[in-house]
Amino acid sequence: MLVLPNAWDVITARLFEDAGFPAVATSSAAVANALGYTDGRALPLDLHLATLERIVRGAGVPISADFENGYADAPEEVAENVARLAATGVSGFNFEDTKAPGGLYSVEEQVARLRAARDAAPSLFLNARTDVFLENIGPEPVRFATAALRLRAFVDAGADGVFVPGVADRDTIARLVAVTSRPLNVLAGPSTPDVLTLAHLGVRRVSVGSSPMRRTLGILREIAHELRDEGTFGFTRQSSVSFADANALVARG
């Protein structure tokens, strides 16, 4: 089981690394929000790649990038963008099947896009994602069959792993594990079973998406309200990273 925390800049990646994680992922939503953009490919590609390169350079563990839909529809443009992604030094990437502004690419379209991505960066771990459950695509009774069909096609197209966010039900997770020969990644949420249970179900990778960033924003909002409403500084007495430790996290020799 690979437990992947999701960072959004150098110091958050370093904090997770310092905690002992052997690899760190990014969250496209968290990276976009931190840079002043909404999620969903609003973050300019050049800025996204520059941020990933900076994170890779600052971290001492492999970085897996959340690369959305590859910032393109056409396979040839996907290949160009994935080649640029590989040049940042990341070790792998998530590649989703959601179009902008919504809906899924057809299986045939996504297979062509996956093959282009695979050929452009054969050394990177390609984690093929389907958003059937996350976006509630189609009638509920047929979602599993739809997802299973897509996962099998993605594996045949060269995916190293498969990613199905939006599932927390144990039976559904176990059935998804059974339909693919590649490691299954799930996205943790409030109802997700713990890591030990997921491992027993056959899951081999779990990530947490933008949850750490949003929890951090929740703490900052509490600080803002204390300052505005109470005029007190109780947050300075709460557990935190010291000035010296914060500097040490980003002071690589």
N, C-alpha and C positions, 0 to 999 in steps of 0.2 A: 504494500500500500504506500503510495506516494501522497503525502499531505502537502499541498502547495498553498502557502499564503500568497495573497495578491497585494503587491506594492504599487505605488504610483509615482515614486521619484527615488532618487539615490538613497536618501536617509531612511526611507521606509524599507527599501530592499535590504539595506545594511542592517537595520534593526532585526529583521526576520533572520538574516544570515547569522547575526550575532547570537540569536536565540537558539541556533543549532540546526536550522533547516538546511538540508543539502542542496536545495534548489528553490527558486522563487519565481512566481509568475507575476505578470502585470494584469491589471484590469483596465480594459479600454475605457470603461465608464469613469473610473477613478482618475486615470491619466487625463482624459478629456476635461472632466470637471475641474481638476486642479489647475489646468491651463486656461480655464475660462470658456470651455465649450460644452455643449450638450453631448450626450452619448449618441452613437449612431452615425459615425463617419462625418460629423461636423468638424472634428479636429483635422486640420490640414495634414496631409500625408507627410510633407517634409518635416513639420514640427513633431509629429508622432515618431518618425524615424530618428530624428535628432535626440529626442527624449530617451528612446530605447537605447541608443548608442551610449548616452551618458550613464544610464543605469547599468548597462553591461560593463562599462569602464570602471564604474565605482564599486561594483559588487565583485565578490570573490567566489561566487557559486554560479552554476548555470541559470540562465534567465529564459523563461518561456513567455513569449509575447502573445497577448490577445490582439490579433490582427484583423478582427471583424470579418468583413467579406473580402478582404484583400484590396479594398478601395477601388474595385473595378468589377464590371460585369463580364466583359469579354475575356476569354482565356489568355490571349496574348498580352493583354494589359495586366492581368493577374500575375502572369509569369514575370513581367518586368518589375512589378512592385514587390513580389516575393524575393526576387534576386536582390533588390535593394534592402529588403529586410534582412536577408542573410548577411549582407555586408556590415550590419550593425554589430554582429557577433552573438546574437541570440542563439540559443540551442534548440529551440522549437517554437511552434506557434499554433494557436487555435485558429481555425478557418471555418467560418459559419456559412450556413446556407440560406440566410435571410437577405432578401433584396432590400434596397432603399426605394421607396419609403416603407415597404412592408411586403409580406407574403414570402413564399419560398421559391427558390429556383427549382425548375423541374429537375427530376433525377438526372436526366440526360445532360442538362446544362451544368449541374453541379459536378457531375462526373468529369466533364470536360475541363471544368475549372480546377478541380482537384488534380487531375493529371498534369495540367500546366504548372500548378504550384509544386507538385512533386518533382517534375523535371527541372524546374528552375532552382530548386534547393534540395537536392537529394540527401544531403547530410543532416538536414534539420528534422526533428521529430514533428510530424504533421498530425495534429489532433483535429480530426474532422468532426465538426459540431452540427447537430440538427436541432432546430428550435421548434419542432412539432409540438412538444409539451409546453415549452416556455410561452409560446405564442398561441396555444390552444387552437392549432390548425386542424380544421375538419371536425366532424362529429366525434364526441368523446369515445364511442365504442370502436372507432377505426384508427384512433391515434397510434396505438401500439403497433398495429400492422404497418401503418405508414412509416413510422420511425424504423421498424425492423427492416423494411425494404430498403430504406435509404442507407442505413448503417451497413448492410451487406454490400450495397453498390459502392459505398465510400471505401470500404476495405478492399474491394476488387480494384478500385482506382488507385490504390497505393497508400491509403491512410495507415499510419503507425498506431494510432489510437482513435477512439471515438468518444464524443462528448455529448451528453444529453442533459442539459440544464432543464429545470422545471419538474423533476421527478423526486419524490420523497417517499412514496409508498414502497414498502419492502418487497411485496410481491412483484410489482412492476419493475423494480430495480433488478431483482433476481432474473426475471424473464429477459430483460435487456442484456444482462451478462451472457445469457445462454444463446442469444442469437448472433453473437459476433465472436470472431476469433481474436480480436484485438482488445487491449485493455480498455475498460470502460471508465470514463471520468464522469463524476456527478458534481453538481454545484450545491454546496451546503447552504441550508436556510434554516428557518425556525423549526421546521418539522422533520429535518433530515436526521436519520439515525446516527449514532456516534460512530467514530472511526472503526472501533472493534466490530460493531455490527455490520458496517459496510464491507469490511474485509471478509467477514463470514459469508456475506451475500455474493462475494466474488468481485466487488469493485476494486480497482487497482489504482485509482487516482481520484482525489477529491480536492477541489479548490473552493475558494470562498468569495470570489468576485469582488464587488465593490463594498461588501459589508464592512471590512475594516475601515475604509475611508469614511463611510457614512456614520459609523460609530464614533470615529474621531471627530467628525463634524458635530455630532450630538454633544460631545464633551465641550467643544468650542462654543456651541450655542448656550450651554449651561453657564460657561464662563462669561459670555456676553451678557446674559440676563442678570447674573450676579453683579457685574460691574454697573449695568444700567439701572437695575431696580433696587439693589441693596447698597451699592457704593462700598462694598467690602471686597476683601482679597483672599477669601478662604481657599480659593483654588490654588494659591501659592503654597498652601500647606498640605496639599494632596500629593499622593505618590506621583512622581514624574521622573524624567530623565534629567540628570544634572547637566549644567552648562558644559562641564569638562567631558562628560560621557557623550553628549551630542556632538561635540567637536571630534572626539575620538572615533566616532562611528564613520565619519567621512574623511578622516586623516589617514589615507593609505600611503604607505611608504613608496 
